[in-house]
Amino acid sequence: MDSQFLLSQKLGEALFEKGWVLSTAESCTGGGVATSITDVAGSSAWFDRAYITYSNQAKVDMLGVREETLESFGAVSEPIVTEMVLGALERSNASIAVSISGIAGPGGGTAEKPVGTVCFGFASSNGWLCAETYFFQGDRKQIREQAVNHALRSLLSFLTRGSHE
């Protein structure tokens, strides 16, 4: 598997080639995607900003997530990551964005949403909108690392193939 640095480097090259700029909206990863991206020198050419919206109130205040959506679906849900990613895209100078919300553990899981449940939202200014849920295994650190890797790979896949894997 590619290292996060290599993935971030490839993502930066793909963004730069297209003249696109990225924004992130992260909850359970706590800025892990943004950290990976800004580990690459020159990332200011293709990275605009990161929203770390760990609390529900931060999601509402910073990204425009609706309280009704939070009440109906919970913070770890595809409707929430959809609102998060659209909020990040709308409130930034980005042409593409990713959002992440999940349960990294060790506590907080339920039968419906066990530890390792992570939802992702992707959106671009040219109309790409995708929400998906993955179930990762491992401890808190491993779940967060898998989530960051998935976000980076998915963005890179969209930019290089024009589709999402």
C-alpha positions in Angstrom: 0.0 0.0 0.0 1.2 3.5 -0.8 2.3 5.6 2.2 0.2 8.5 3.2 3.0 10.8 2.1 3.2 9.2 -1.4 -0.6 9.3 -1.7 -0.6 13.0 -0.7 2.1 13.8 -3.1 0.3 12.1 -6.0 -2.9 13.8 -5.0 -1.2 17.2 -5.0 0.3 16.5 -8.5 -3.2 15.6 -9.8 -4.8 18.6 -8.3 -2.1 20.9 -9.6 -2.4 19.5 -13.1 -6.1 20.2 -13.1 -5.7 23.6 -11.5 -8.0 22.4 -8.7 -7.9 23.3 -5.0 -8.9 21.0 -2.1 -10.7 21.6 1.2 -11.4 19.1 4.0 -14.0 18.8 6.7 -13.0 16.3 9.3 -14.4 14.9 12.5 -13.1 11.6 13.7 -9.8 12.0 11.8 -9.1 15.3 13.6 -7.3 16.9 10.7 -5.4 13.8 9.6 -6.2 14.3 5.9 -5.1 18.0 6.1 -1.9 17.0 8.0 -1.0 14.4 5.3 -1.7 16.9 2.6 0.3 19.8 4.1 3.2 17.4 4.8 3.9 17.9 1.1 6.0 20.9 0.3 4.2 23.3 -2.0 0.7 22.2 -1.0 -0.4 25.8 -0.6 -0.8 25.7 -4.4 -3.5 23.1 -4.2 -4.9 23.1 -0.7 -7.2 25.9 0.6 -8.3 25.0 4.1 -9.4 22.4 6.6 -12.4 22.4 8.9 -12.0 20.2 12.0 -15.5 20.0 13.2 -15.3 17.4 16.0 -18.4 18.5 17.9 -21.9 18.7 16.4 -22.1 22.4 17.2 -18.9 23.0 15.1 -20.5 21.1 12.2 -23.5 23.4 12.4 -21.5 26.7 13.0 -18.7 26.1 10.5 -20.2 24.0 7.8 -23.9 24.8 7.9 -25.0 21.3 8.9 -28.6 21.4 9.8 -29.5 20.5 13.4 -32.5 18.6 12.0 -30.2 16.3 10.0 -28.1 15.7 13.1 -31.2 14.8 15.2 -32.6 12.5 12.5 -29.5 10.6 11.4 -26.7 11.3 14.0 -23.3 12.7 13.3 -22.0 9.5 11.8 -24.2 9.2 8.7 -24.1 9.8 5.0 -26.6 12.7 5.2 -24.2 14.5 7.6 -21.1 14.0 5.6 -23.0 15.1 2.5 -23.9 18.4 4.3 -20.4 18.7 5.7 -18.7 18.3 2.3 -21.1 20.7 0.6 -20.5 23.2 3.3 -16.8 22.9 3.0 -17.0 23.4 -0.8 -19.3 26.4 -0.5 -17.4 28.1 2.3 -13.9 27.8 0.7 -12.0 28.5 -2.5 -11.9 24.8 -3.2 -13.0 23.0 -6.4 -13.1 19.6 -4.6 -13.7 18.6 -1.0 -13.9 15.6 1.3 -15.7 15.1 4.6 -15.3 12.4 7.2 -17.3 11.5 10.3 -17.0 8.2 12.2 -16.5 6.2 15.3 -12.8 5.5 15.9 -13.3 4.0 19.4 -12.6 2.5 21.7 -16.1 3.5 22.9 -19.0 5.2 21.2 -20.1 2.3 19.0 -23.6 0.8 18.9 -25.1 -2.3 17.2 -26.2 -0.1 14.3 -22.9 1.9 14.1 -20.1 -0.2 15.6 -16.6 1.2 16.3 -14.9 1.4 13.0 -17.9 2.9 11.2 -16.7 5.8 9.1 -18.7 7.9 6.6 -17.2 9.9 3.8 -18.5 12.7 1.6 -16.9 13.9 -1.6 -18.0 16.8 -3.8 -16.5 18.9 -6.6 -17.5 22.1 -8.3 -18.2 20.1 -11.5 -21.0 18.2 -9.9 -19.4 15.1 -8.3 -21.3 14.2 -5.1 -20.8 10.9 -3.3 -21.4 9.6 0.2 -20.4 6.2 1.4 -19.8 4.3 4.6 -16.9 1.9 5.4 -16.3 -0.4 8.4 -12.7 -0.4 9.4 -11.0 -2.8 11.9 -8.4 -2.1 14.5 -7.7 0.2 17.3 -8.4 4.0 17.3 -5.2 4.9 15.6 -5.6 2.2 12.9 -9.2 3.2 12.1 -8.2 6.8 11.8 -5.2 5.9 9.5 -7.4 3.7 7.3 -9.9 6.5 7.0 -7.3 9.1 6.0 -5.8 6.6 3.5 -9.3 5.9 2.0 -10.0 9.6 1.6 -6.7 10.3 -0.1 -7.1 7.3 -2.4 -10.6 8.1 -3.3 -9.8 11.7 -4.2 -6.8 10.6 -6.3 -8.9 8.0 -8.0 -11.6 10.6 -9.0 -9.0 13.0 -10.2 -7.0 10.5 -12.3 -9.7 8.3 -13.6 -12.7 10.6 -13.4 -14.6 8.1 -11.2 -14.7 6.9 -7.7 -13.6 3.4 -6.6 
